């Protein structure tokens, strides 16, 4: 695999509009004003280039990822051949917003990316994916880092519907300097234990 890449800027009004709208909405979600040194988008044209960037063979479902100040997304024209399914325009917008959310998450929490269910769940929630993805019948595995994509986003959607998204942002901001285990912070924030009983009760009540 090559370690040499050619990078150039591109003028893409559609992508710029998606980016600007996502940044505006994420600033509102996280109660921030990220206006300087904002994250960059790198559009990757092929699966082979993704593999080279990741220095390994990657699964076809991997069509985007993030770093501290950048996100990488597969060119939408390559999804049919290099992705695992065709993406709609709405899917593409949510993919970009999902990856941008990760960059906000790291800023707000001081670089944390764990627990994984929170890391991915917040991006699924903030991107709008939690509203349209298939809802789980029961919460049983995401807290153990299994089925995170299937359960975590909807779990946080139910939590936010009951307590407000502002409470979730408060949790993330407090997490930046919190010295004890995350489950203690969750309990202090929501006055309830971090377990499947809590989330399944939210599902029953919705």
Secondary structure, 3 states (H helix, E strand, C coil): CCCCCCCCCCCCHHHHHHHHHHHHHHHHHCCCCCCCCCCEEEEECCHHHHHHHHCCCCCCCCCEEECCCEEEEECHHHHHHHCCCCCCHHHHHHHHHHHHHHHHHHHHHCCCCCCHHHHHHHHHHHHCHHHHCCCCCCCCCHHHCCCHHHHHHHHHHHHHHHHCHHHHHHHHHHHCCCCCCHHHHHHHHHCCCCCHHHHHHHHHHC
